[in-house]
Amino acid sequence: MLRRAVGLLALFAAACGEPADPDLTLVTIESPAHVGLSLRELPPSILKSVGLTYGLAVVRAEGLAEKAGLRMGDVVYGVNKQRLRSIDDFRRLVSERSDNPGAVNLLVRRGKNDFYVAIDLGSAPRAPDGKFPRDTLLRT
């Protein structure tokens, strides 16, 4: 399924008539199985077509991600009310979820609509001290 989604993104970029960026490294982020989320960096040509400077495409939404309302093809471009500029921003903001340690709020673009999706991590496994592990949501 991941290959199919990436293939669709490549076809879309080709249809836009822009050459592929040979220096672009598309990073995929996978969550633990119970969260069920996979995200992939988008190339500049696709970001431009959806009016964003940076974003991560949802290429898999199952488990908690699907329950929260994420769908394949959504573009995540913010975390906890802060816009993303890089994959490092995403990692940092997800690990800083101090205001509500049981949830992460993702700013999502679906078509022409922008909205927040709260992923409730309350049922996620916890460390022996009762805290959520830093990598509960995503890891590369």
C-alpha positions as a Python dict, from the first residue, in 0.01 Angstrom:
ca = {
    (1, 'M'): (0, 0, 0),
    (2, 'L'): (286, 239, 83),
    (3, 'R'): (446, 181, -258),
    (4, 'R'): (111, 247, -426),
    (5, 'A'): (69, 577, -240),
    (6, 'V'): (424, 688, -322),
    (7, 'G'): (366, 587, -684),
    (8, 'L'): (51, 797, -696),
    (9, 'L'): (242, 1094, -557),
    (10, 'A'): (511, 1048, -823),
    (11, 'L'): (249, 1028, -1097),
    (12, 'F'): (83, 1342, -964),
    (13, 'A'): (417, 1526, -965),
    (14, 'A'): (484, 1410, -1321),
    (15, 'A'): (139, 1525, -1429),
    (16, 'C'): (219, 1871, -1294),
    (17, 'G'): (494, 1890, -1555),
    (18, 'E'): (770, 1966, -1307),
    (19, 'P'): (1092, 1765, -1309),
    (20, 'A'): (1167, 1552, -1005),
    (21, 'D'): (1416, 1702, -762),
    (22, 'P'): (1717, 1466, -771),
    (23, 'D'): (1844, 1596, -433),
    (24, 'L'): (1514, 1534, -254),
    (25, 'T'): (1515, 1258, 5),
    (26, 'L'): (1162, 1159, 97),
    (27, 'V'): (1149, 1042, 455),
    (28, 'T'): (880, 807, 584),
    (29, 'I'): (779, 809, 949),
    (30, 'E'): (612, 503, 1100),
    (31, 'S'): (422, 490, 1427),
    (32, 'P'): (388, 189, 1655),
    (33, 'A'): (118, -51, 1535),
    (34, 'H'): (-152, 63, 1781),
    (35, 'V'): (-128, 423, 1654),
    (36, 'G'): (-136, 305, 1291),
    (37, 'L'): (9, 613, 1121),
    (38, 'S'): (264, 644, 841),
    (39, 'L'): (366, 984, 706),
    (40, 'R'): (584, 1072, 408),
    (41, 'E'): (753, 1400, 318),
    (42, 'L'): (609, 1562, 7),
    (43, 'P'): (816, 1704, -279),
    (44, 'P'): (803, 2080, -341),
    (45, 'S'): (598, 2047, -662),
    (46, 'I'): (312, 1875, -478),
    (47, 'L'): (335, 2111, -182),
    (48, 'K'): (310, 2406, -418),
    (49, 'S'): (-1, 2256, -581),
    (50, 'V'): (-177, 2237, -242),
    (51, 'G'): (-53, 2579, -127),
    (52, 'L'): (191, 2465, 142),
    (53, 'T'): (562, 2515, 198),
    (54, 'Y'): (606, 2191, 394),
    (55, 'G'): (390, 1892, 476),
    (56, 'L'): (375, 1520, 541),
    (57, 'A'): (131, 1302, 349),
    (58, 'V'): (-65, 1039, 537),
    (59, 'V'): (14, 713, 356),
    (60, 'R'): (-142, 485, 619),
    (61, 'A'): (-409, 558, 881),
    (62, 'E'): (-522, 268, 1097),
    (63, 'G'): (-575, 216, 1470),
    (64, 'L'): (-577, 538, 1673),
    (65, 'A'): (-498, 749, 1365),
    (66, 'E'): (-804, 622, 1178),
    (67, 'K'): (-1020, 655, 1489),
    (68, 'A'): (-909, 1019, 1518),
    (69, 'G'): (-1026, 1080, 1160),
    (70, 'L'): (-707, 1080, 955),
    (71, 'R'): (-729, 944, 602),
    (72, 'M'): (-476, 841, 343),
    (73, 'G'): (-393, 1147, 133),
    (74, 'D'): (-434, 1402, 415),
    (75, 'V'): (-140, 1641, 451),
    (76, 'V'): (-14, 1714, 803),
    (77, 'Y'): (148, 2058, 816),
    (78, 'G'): (131, 2154, 1183),
    (79, 'V'): (155, 2006, 1530),
    (80, 'N'): (0, 2159, 1842),
    (81, 'K'): (-73, 2495, 1673),
    (82, 'Q'): (276, 2531, 1523),
    (83, 'R'): (348, 2510, 1150),
    (84, 'L'): (605, 2261, 1028),
    (85, 'R'): (913, 2362, 828),
    (86, 'S'): (1094, 2028, 839),
    (87, 'I'): (1085, 1671, 956),
    (88, 'D'): (1292, 1782, 1255),
    (89, 'D'): (1017, 2028, 1353),
    (90, 'F'): (768, 1743, 1345),
    (91, 'R'): (982, 1520, 1566),
    (92, 'R'): (1048, 1802, 1814),
    (93, 'L'): (687, 1918, 1838),
    (94, 'V'): (550, 1566, 1883),
    (95, 'S'): (798, 1496, 2163),
    (96, 'E'): (711, 1828, 2338),
    (97, 'R'): (341, 1755, 2386),
    (98, 'S'): (348, 1901, 2737),
    (99, 'D'): (10, 2080, 2744),
    (100, 'N'): (-179, 1750, 2706),
    (101, 'P'): (52, 1448, 2729),
    (102, 'G'): (-229, 1216, 2627),
    (103, 'A'): (-293, 1377, 2287),
    (104, 'V'): (-125, 1529, 1984),
    (105, 'N'): (-309, 1782, 1768),
    (106, 'L'): (-219, 1762, 1400),
    (107, 'L'): (-305, 2045, 1160),
    (108, 'V'): (-431, 1876, 846),
    (109, 'R'): (-519, 1983, 494),
    (110, 'R'): (-771, 1764, 312),
    (111, 'G'): (-854, 1903, -29),
    (112, 'K'): (-938, 2270, 34),
    (113, 'N'): (-1020, 2219, 403),
    (114, 'D'): (-788, 2274, 698),
    (115, 'F'): (-864, 2133, 1042),
    (116, 'Y'): (-708, 1984, 1353),
    (117, 'V'): (-712, 1612, 1428),
    (118, 'A'): (-648, 1514, 1789),
    (119, 'I'): (-490, 1173, 1828),
    (120, 'D'): (-573, 1049, 2177),
    (121, 'L'): (-277, 855, 2305),
    (122, 'G'): (-449, 774, 2634),
    (123, 'S'): (-460, 406, 2546),
    (124, 'A'): (-96, 401, 2435),
    (125, 'P'): (143, 187, 2638),
    (126, 'R'): (314, 374, 2920),
    (127, 'A'): (653, 340, 3081),
    (128, 'P'): (673, 188, 3434),
    (129, 'D'): (676, 542, 3583),
    (130, 'G'): (335, 607, 3421),
    (131, 'K'): (467, 851, 3160),
    (132, 'F'): (429, 817, 2785),
    (133, 'P'): (750, 714, 2612),
    (134, 'R'): (896, 993, 2397),
    (135, 'D'): (848, 785, 2081),
    (136, 'T'): (488, 683, 2153),
    (137, 'L'): (357, 855, 1843),
    (138, 'L'): (616, 827, 1568),
    (139, 'R'): (962, 709, 1484),
    (140, 'T'): (1160, 709, 1162),
}
